[in-house]
Amino acid sequence: MTLSVSVVIPALNEARYIEACLKSVLTQEVDGALEVIVVDGDSTDETATIARRMGAQVIANPKRSI
């Protein structure tokens, strides 16, 4: 049986670190499909751009006031 693995990474203004984080995830050996999703909390830096460039799916999830 082949399994799929989804990795969800919440992020907010993580341009400085997102590339290293994604490299770490993407170099893991997985039997089956590996899906990487970055949930971006309305970053004002290049977090989403970097994540997309590295092949992650990016979902925008704007911050909400409570």
DRENLO-573602 format. One record per residue (C-alpha): residue in three letters; x, y, z; residue number from 1. Coordinates in pm, whole numbers, always signed. Example, Ala and Ser with C-alpha at 12.3 -4.5 7.8 and 13.67 -1.06 7.14 Angstrom:
BEGIN
('ALA', (+1230, -450, +780), 1)
('SER', (+1367, -106, +714), 2)
***
This chain:
BEGIN
('MET', (+0, +0, +0), 1)
('THR', (+138, +338, -100), 2)
('LEU', (+61, +624, +135), 3)
('SER', (+42, +993, +63), 4)
('VAL', (+189, +1242, +307), 5)
('SER', (+70, +1600, +348), 6)
('VAL', (+282, +1847, +541), 7)
('VAL', (+109, +2170, +646), 8)
('ILE', (+332, +2460, +745), 9)
('PRO', (+170, +2769, +901), 10)
('ALA', (+370, +3083, +823), 11)
('LEU', (+367, +3455, +888), 12)
('ASN', (+658, +3668, +765), 13)
('GLU', (+894, +3370, +749), 14)
('ALA', (+1087, +3464, +434), 15)
('ARG', (+1410, +3435, +628), 16)
('TYR', (+1344, +3072, +724), 17)
('ILE', (+1088, +2922, +484), 18)
('GLU', (+1343, +2806, +226), 19)
('ALA', (+1541, +2604, +480), 20)
('CYS', (+1220, +2463, +626), 21)
('LEU', (+1094, +2352, +286), 22)
('LYS', (+1431, +2206, +187), 23)
('SER', (+1421, +1996, +503), 24)
('VAL', (+1071, +1869, +427), 25)
('LEU', (+1134, +1808, +58), 26)
('THR', (+1446, +1600, +118), 27)
('GLN', (+1259, +1344, +331), 28)
('GLU', (+1213, +999, +180), 29)
('VAL', (+844, +919, +153), 30)
('ASP', (+682, +610, +6), 31)
('GLY', (+413, +768, -208), 32)
('ALA', (+319, +1124, -280), 33)
('LEU', (+445, +1418, -75), 34)
('GLU', (+224, +1726, -64), 35)
('VAL', (+359, +2043, +98), 36)
('ILE', (+113, +2317, +189), 37)
('VAL', (+215, +2654, +332), 38)
('VAL', (-71, +2839, +499), 39)
('ASP', (+33, +3201, +485), 40)
('GLY', (-119, +3435, +743), 41)
('ASP', (-104, +3749, +527), 42)
('SER', (+275, +3791, +528), 43)
('THR', (+417, +4126, +426), 44)
('ASP', (+746, +3975, +308), 45)
('GLU', (+831, +3721, +35), 46)
('THR', (+720, +3410, +228), 47)
('ALA', (+451, +3305, -22), 48)
('THR', (+668, +3378, -327), 49)
('ILE', (+956, +3169, -195), 50)
('ALA', (+725, +2884, -97), 51)
('ARG', (+563, +2877, -443), 52)
('ARG', (+902, +2891, -612), 53)
('MET', (+1006, +2583, -415), 54)
('GLY', (+697, +2390, -524), 55)
('ALA', (+475, +2424, -219), 56)
('GLN', (+106, +2491, -253), 57)
('VAL', (+31, +2823, -81), 58)
('ILE', (-303, +2896, +81), 59)
('ALA', (-370, +3254, +189), 60)
('ASN', (-533, +3279, +529), 61)
('PRO', (-548, +3645, +636), 62)
('LYS', (-513, +3727, +1004), 63)
('ARG', (-833, +3802, +1190), 64)
('SER', (-884, +4028, +1486), 65)
('ILE', (-1040, +3861, +1785), 66)
***
